[in-house]
Amino acid sequence: MKFGTLNPSELELLTLYIFKKLSLKTLHFEENPFIMILRYGLNAGRYRYVYRNINFRQGEIAVHMDKIDAKILEMLQKDARIPLKQIASEVYLSSPAVSARIERLEKEGILQGYQAIVNPVKLGYHIKAYVNLEISPSQKTEIYPYLKDNPNVLECDCVTGSYSVVMKVAFPSTMELDLFIGELQHFGKTSTQIVFSTVVENRGVKVVEKKKEKE
């Protein structure tokens, strides 16, 4: 195993893993893991063991979390403005300890940001719809930037099946939605479903404890 084969993201993930394995109290994330191995006495065999125990799923590390991490994430997904003191009282930790856990979850890429949830109807967006679009692979470089730059596209995913892309959109009226669909049809065939009502509002994912594998 050569250190040169690791990209910067993998180096940082390895650093985090070594940090956990050695139970270090302080750590500088800008340090190269090779320097850390020399500093903290990890031999080459130990390095290979550590690297083998990093499990990548779709390019991301399979992070190990305890029940406290899961509870913190659950509370933040419900209300990102919840005070640290309130979280601390729920998980029976001090506020600084909770803050440290949140910072770690951010560094590990689990907490990717904090957003405000607004009511689109009160802002004049009365029409919500799902639009399917069929495109060829060669059109991706043209259609993707167009969709990303369109503020009415709330979410867009590549999917399997008859259509290549499905997107959630919001518009003030059906007239404006129709104009948008007309633009999309320059790229390919479309299919549209206008939402009458919402049974389940957008919500966070269920967070479960991820236990460490036995060595």
C-alpha positions in Angstrom: 0.0 0.0 0.0 1.5 3.3 -1.1 0.4 6.6 0.4 0.6 8.2 -3.0 -2.4 6.1 -4.2 -4.7 7.9 -1.7 -6.5 11.1 -2.8 -6.9 14.0 -0.3 -10.4 12.9 0.8 -9.2 9.3 1.5 -6.2 10.7 3.5 -8.5 12.8 5.7 -10.8 9.8 6.2 -7.8 7.7 7.1 -6.7 10.4 9.5 -10.1 10.4 11.2 -10.0 6.6 11.5 -6.6 6.6 13.1 -7.8 9.3 15.4 -10.6 7.0 16.6 -8.4 3.9 16.8 -5.8 5.6 19.0 -8.3 7.6 21.0 -6.3 10.7 20.6 -7.3 13.8 22.5 -6.0 16.3 20.0 -5.3 15.9 16.3 -4.4 18.2 13.4 -6.4 17.1 10.3 -3.9 18.8 8.0 -1.3 16.2 8.9 -0.5 13.5 6.4 -1.4 10.0 7.8 2.2 8.9 7.0 3.5 11.6 9.4 0.9 10.5 12.0 2.1 6.9 11.7 5.6 8.0 12.5 4.5 10.3 15.3 2.1 7.9 17.0 4.1 4.7 16.3 1.8 2.9 13.9 3.9 0.3 11.9 3.2 -0.6 8.3 1.2 -3.7 9.3 -1.0 -1.7 11.5 -1.5 0.9 8.7 -2.6 -1.8 6.3 -5.0 -3.1 9.0 -6.5 0.3 9.5 -6.8 1.0 5.8 -8.6 -2.4 5.3 -11.1 -1.4 7.9 -12.2 1.7 6.1 -15.3 0.7 4.2 -16.2 2.8 1.2 -19.8 2.8 0.0 -20.4 4.8 -3.2 -17.3 6.7 -2.5 -18.2 7.5 1.1 -16.9 6.0 4.4 -19.3 3.8 6.3 -19.2 5.9 9.5 -19.6 4.3 12.9 -21.9 6.2 15.2 -23.2 5.5 18.7 -26.6 6.2 20.1 -25.7 9.7 21.2 -24.6 10.7 17.6 -27.9 9.2 16.3 -30.0 11.2 18.8 -28.1 14.4 18.0 -28.7 14.0 14.3 -32.4 13.2 14.9 -32.8 16.3 16.9 -31.0 18.5 14.4 -33.0 17.2 11.5 -36.2 18.2 13.3 -34.9 21.6 14.3 -31.5 22.8 13.2 -31.8 25.8 15.5 -32.3 23.8 18.7 -30.0 25.1 21.4 -26.9 23.1 22.4 -28.0 23.2 26.0 -31.3 21.5 25.1 -29.5 18.8 23.1 -27.1 18.3 26.0 -29.9 17.7 28.4 -31.4 15.1 26.1 -28.2 13.1 25.6 -26.8 13.7 29.2 -23.6 15.4 28.0 -22.2 18.8 28.5 -22.7 21.5 25.9 -19.0 21.5 24.9 -19.2 17.7 24.4 -22.2 18.0 22.2 -20.5 20.8 20.2 -17.5 18.5 19.7 -19.6 15.7 18.4 -21.5 18.0 16.0 -18.1 19.3 14.7 -16.9 15.8 14.1 -20.2 14.9 12.3 -19.6 17.9 10.1 -16.0 16.9 9.4 -17.0 13.4 8.5 -19.5 14.8 6.0 -22.6 13.4 7.8 -23.9 16.9 8.6 -23.6 18.7 5.3 -25.5 21.9 6.1 -28.4 23.7 7.8 -31.4 25.0 6.0 -34.6 26.9 6.6 -37.8 25.3 5.5 -40.2 27.7 3.9 -43.8 27.4 2.8 -43.8 27.7 -1.0 -47.5 28.5 -1.3 -47.1 31.5 1.0 -44.4 32.7 -1.4 -46.6 32.4 -4.4 -45.6 28.9 -5.7 -49.0 27.2 -5.9 -48.0 24.5 -8.3 -45.7 21.6 -7.3 -45.1 18.9 -9.9 -42.8 16.0 -10.8 -41.4 16.1 -14.3 -39.8 13.1 -16.1 -37.4 13.7 -18.9 -36.0 11.3 -21.4 -32.6 12.2 -22.7 -29.6 10.6 -24.4 -26.2 10.4 -22.6 -24.7 12.9 -25.0 -27.2 15.5 -23.9 -26.2 15.4 -20.2 -23.5 18.1 -20.5 -26.2 20.5 -22.0 -29.2 19.7 -19.9 -27.6 19.4 -16.4 -26.3 23.0 -16.3 -29.7 24.2 -17.5 -31.5 22.4 -14.7 -29.0 23.5 -12.1 -29.4 27.1 -13.1 -33.2 27.0 -13.0 -34.4 28.1 -9.6 -37.8 26.4 -10.1 -36.1 23.0 -10.1 -36.1 22.0 -6.4 -34.5 18.6 -6.9 -33.3 16.5 -9.8 -32.3 12.8 -9.9 -31.1 10.4 -12.5 -33.3 7.3 -12.4 -33.8 3.9 -14.0 -36.7 3.1 -16.3 -38.2 4.7 -19.3 -37.1 8.2 -18.3 -33.5 9.4 -17.6 -34.3 12.2 -15.2 -37.0 13.0 -12.7 -37.2 16.5 -11.1 -39.4 18.2 -8.5 -40.4 21.7 -9.5 -42.5 24.6 -8.2 -44.2 27.3 -10.2 -46.7 30.1 -9.5 -49.1 28.8 -12.1 -49.7 26.0 -14.6 -49.0 28.5 -17.4 -45.4 28.9 -16.2 -45.1 25.1 -15.7 -46.3 24.6 -19.2 -43.6 27.0 -20.6 -40.9 25.1 -18.6 -42.1 21.8 -20.0 -42.0 23.2 -23.5 -38.4 24.2 -23.0 -37.6 20.6 -21.7 -39.2 19.1 -24.8 -36.4 20.6 -26.9 -34.2 18.0 -25.2 -36.5 15.0 -25.2 -39.9 13.4 -24.2 -41.5 14.5 -20.9 -44.2 13.2 -18.6 -45.6 15.4 -15.8 -47.5 14.7 -12.6 -49.0 17.8 -10.8 -49.3 17.4 -7.0 -52.8 17.7 -5.6 -51.8 17.3 -1.9 -48.9 16.0 0.1 -49.3 13.1 2.5 -45.8 13.1 3.9 -43.8 16.3 4.0 -40.1 16.3 3.3 -38.3 14.9 6.4 -34.9 13.7 7.4 -33.7 10.2 7.1 -34.0 7.7 10.0 -30.7 7.6 11.9 -29.6 4.3 13.4 -26.5 3.5 15.5 -23.7 2.0 13.5 -21.6 -0.2 15.7 -17.9 -0.8 15.1 -16.9 -4.1 13.6 -14.9 -6.4 15.9 -11.2 -6.4 15.2 
